[in-house]
Amino acid sequence: MAIDAFIPTADILRQCMDGDTAAFRILYDRYSKAMFNTALRIVNKEADAEDIIQESFTDAFFQLNSFENKSTFGAWLKQIVVYKSIGFLKKQRLSFVEMEMAPDLADDSETDEAATWYTVDMIRETMQQLADGYRTVLSLYLLEGYDHEEIAELLQVAPSTVRTQYIRGKQKLLQLLKNREIYEH
C-alpha cells in the first residue's frame, strides 16, 4: 500500500490549494477510478467517461476554494461528475418524455424479482443495453443513491417522469436479464 493512502484528504486538499502539483496527482489517483465508474454508468462509453473525468477534475481543482467541507470531498467531486455526465447526455440530445404515472406502471407486480438472481457484473453489462434515459435514471437511483426528487432536479424534469423512467427501465432491465438467462443456459 502506498504511503499516499495514509495522508488524510484534508491535508492533500490544503496542499492542492497551496499549488502543490504532487498533491493534485495524489487526489486524482485516489478518486479517479470511482469517478470514472460513476461517469461510465451514466454515459455508457469509456472515451466519453474519460473526457468527463478530465473535465470534472479540472473544474474541481479550479473550484477547490469553494469546497466548504459540508460533505466529503468524494461526494462533492461525485456531484460534479454526475452533473458533467448529465450535461454530456443532454448535449447528445437525451430526452426524458414528460408523462404522468400510468395506472399500469404504478406497481412492478408483473416482474418476479424474488425469483430471479443475477450477479452485479451481469446487471452492469445488461444496463449498458438500455436506452440512455432508462440507464441514467437507474444508475442514479440504484447505484449512486439519489432519490427520485433529486434525479428530477438534476435532469430538470418532473418527478413523475423520473418515476416512470425508473419503473419502465427496471422492467426493461429485468426483461433483458431474463432473455440473457434463457440464451446463456
C-alpha positions as CSV (number, residue, x, y, z in Angstrom):
1,M,0.0,0.0,0.0
2,A,1.4,3.4,-1.0
3,I,2.3,5.9,1.7
4,D,-0.1,8.3,-0.1
5,A,-3.0,6.2,1.2
6,F,-2.3,7.3,4.7
7,I,-2.3,11.0,4.0
8,P,-5.7,12.5,5.1
9,T,-7.7,14.0,2.3
10,A,-8.0,17.3,4.2
11,D,-4.2,17.6,4.2
12,I,-4.0,16.8,0.5
13,L,-6.6,19.5,-0.2
14,R,-4.7,22.1,1.7
15,Q,-1.6,21.2,-0.3
16,C,-3.6,21.5,-3.5
17,M,-4.8,24.9,-2.5
18,D,-1.2,25.9,-2.0
19,G,-0.5,24.9,-5.6
20,D,1.3,21.6,-4.8
21,T,1.1,19.7,-8.1
22,A,2.1,16.4,-6.5
23,A,-0.9,16.7,-4.2
24,F,-3.1,17.2,-7.2
25,R,-1.8,13.9,-8.6
26,I,-2.4,12.1,-5.3
27,L,-6.0,13.4,-5.2
28,Y,-6.5,12.3,-8.8
29,D,-5.1,8.9,-8.2
30,R,-7.2,8.5,-5.1
31,Y,-10.6,9.3,-6.7
32,S,-10.3,8.9,-10.5
33,K,-11.3,5.2,-10.7
34,A,-14.5,5.6,-8.7
35,M,-15.4,8.8,-10.6
36,F,-14.7,7.1,-13.9
37,N,-17.1,4.3,-12.9
38,T,-19.8,6.8,-12.0
39,A,-19.4,8.6,-15.3
40,L,-19.3,5.3,-17.3
41,R,-22.5,4.1,-15.7
42,I,-24.3,7.2,-16.9
43,V,-22.7,7.9,-20.4
44,N,-22.0,4.2,-21.2
45,K,-18.9,4.9,-23.3
46,E,-15.3,4.7,-21.9
47,A,-13.9,7.5,-24.1
48,D,-16.8,9.8,-23.1
49,A,-16.4,8.9,-19.4
50,E,-12.6,9.6,-19.6
51,D,-13.4,13.1,-21.1
52,I,-15.9,13.8,-18.4
53,I,-13.4,12.8,-15.7
54,Q,-10.8,15.1,-17.0
55,E,-13.3,18.0,-17.2
56,S,-14.6,17.2,-13.7
57,F,-11.2,17.1,-12.1
58,T,-10.2,20.3,-13.9
59,D,-13.3,22.0,-12.6
60,A,-12.8,20.6,-9.1
61,F,-9.2,21.8,-9.0
62,F,-10.2,25.3,-10.1
63,Q,-13.1,25.4,-7.6
64,L,-11.3,23.9,-4.6
65,N,-11.7,27.2,-2.7
66,S,-15.4,26.8,-2.9
67,F,-15.3,23.3,-1.3
68,E,-16.7,24.0,2.1
69,N,-16.4,20.6,3.8
70,K,-20.2,20.3,4.1
71,S,-19.7,16.8,2.7
72,T,-16.7,14.7,1.9
73,F,-14.5,15.7,-1.0
74,G,-15.5,12.5,-2.8
75,A,-19.2,13.3,-2.5
76,W,-18.5,16.8,-3.8
77,L,-16.5,15.6,-6.7
78,K,-19.1,12.9,-7.5
79,Q,-21.7,15.6,-7.8
80,I,-19.5,17.4,-10.3
81,V,-19.1,14.2,-12.3
82,V,-22.8,13.4,-12.2
83,Y,-23.6,17.0,-13.5
84,K,-21.0,16.8,-16.2
85,S,-22.3,13.3,-17.3
86,I,-25.9,14.5,-17.4
87,G,-24.8,17.7,-19.3
88,F,-22.9,15.5,-21.8
89,L,-26.1,13.4,-22.4
90,K,-28.2,16.5,-22.8
91,K,-25.8,17.7,-25.4
92,Q,-26.3,14.3,-27.1
93,R,-30.0,15.1,-27.1
94,L,-31.0,12.8,-24.4
95,S,-34.7,13.5,-23.7
96,F,-37.0,12.5,-21.0
97,V,-40.6,12.4,-22.1
98,E,-42.8,14.2,-19.6
99,M,-45.7,11.9,-18.6
100,E,-47.9,11.3,-15.7
101,M,-47.8,7.9,-14.0
102,A,-49.9,5.5,-15.9
103,P,-52.0,3.3,-13.7
104,D,-50.5,0.1,-15.1
105,L,-47.0,1.3,-14.2
106,A,-47.7,2.0,-10.5
107,D,-46.6,-1.4,-9.5
108,D,-44.0,-3.8,-10.8
109,S,-46.2,-6.8,-9.9
110,E,-45.6,-8.4,-13.3
111,T,-41.9,-8.8,-12.6
112,D,-40.9,-11.5,-10.2
113,E,-37.7,-10.1,-8.7
114,A,-37.5,-12.5,-5.8
115,A,-37.4,-15.5,-8.2
116,T,-34.5,-14.0,-10.2
117,W,-30.9,-13.7,-9.0
118,Y,-28.2,-12.0,-11.0
119,T,-24.6,-11.1,-10.5
120,V,-23.6,-7.4,-10.2
121,D,-21.4,-7.8,-13.4
122,M,-24.3,-9.3,-15.3
123,I,-26.6,-6.4,-14.2
124,R,-24.0,-3.8,-15.2
125,E,-23.4,-5.4,-18.6
126,T,-27.1,-5.6,-19.3
127,M,-27.7,-2.0,-18.1
128,Q,-25.4,-0.9,-20.9
129,Q,-28.0,-2.1,-23.4
130,L,-30.7,0.2,-22.0
131,A,-31.7,3.5,-23.7
132,D,-29.8,6.5,-22.2
133,G,-32.8,7.7,-20.3
134,Y,-33.5,4.4,-18.5
135,R,-29.9,3.7,-17.8
136,T,-29.3,7.2,-16.4
137,V,-32.2,7.1,-14.0
138,L,-31.5,3.5,-12.9
139,S,-27.8,4.3,-12.4
140,L,-28.5,7.4,-10.4
141,Y,-31.2,5.7,-8.3
142,L,-29.8,2.2,-7.8
143,L,-26.0,2.8,-8.0
144,E,-25.4,6.4,-7.0
145,G,-28.1,6.6,-4.3
146,Y,-30.1,9.6,-5.5
147,D,-33.8,9.7,-4.8
148,H,-36.4,10.4,-7.5
149,E,-36.8,14.1,-6.5
150,E,-33.0,14.6,-6.6
151,I,-32.8,13.0,-10.0
152,A,-35.7,15.1,-11.3
153,E,-33.8,18.2,-10.2
154,L,-30.6,17.0,-11.8
155,L,-32.3,16.2,-15.1
156,Q,-34.7,19.2,-14.9
157,V,-37.8,17.1,-15.4
158,A,-40.9,16.3,-13.3
159,P,-40.5,13.7,-10.5
160,S,-43.3,11.7,-12.2
161,T,-41.1,11.4,-15.3
162,V,-38.3,10.0,-13.2
163,R,-40.6,7.5,-11.6
164,T,-41.9,6.4,-14.9
165,Q,-38.4,6.1,-16.4
166,Y,-37.3,4.2,-13.4
167,I,-40.2,1.7,-13.5
168,R,-40.0,1.2,-17.2
169,G,-36.2,1.0,-17.1
170,K,-36.4,-1.6,-14.3
171,Q,-38.9,-3.6,-16.3
172,K,-36.8,-3.5,-19.4
173,L,-33.7,-4.4,-17.4
174,L,-35.4,-7.4,-15.9
175,Q,-36.7,-8.5,-19.3
176,L,-33.2,-8.2,-20.8
177,L,-31.7,-10.2,-17.9
178,K,-34.3,-12.9,-18.3
179,N,-33.7,-13.1,-22.0
180,R,-30.0,-13.3,-21.4
181,E,-30.5,-16.1,-18.9
182,I,-32.5,-18.1,-21.4
183,Y,-29.9,-17.7,-24.1
184,E,-26.9,-18.5,-21.8
185,H,-28.5,-21.7,-20.4
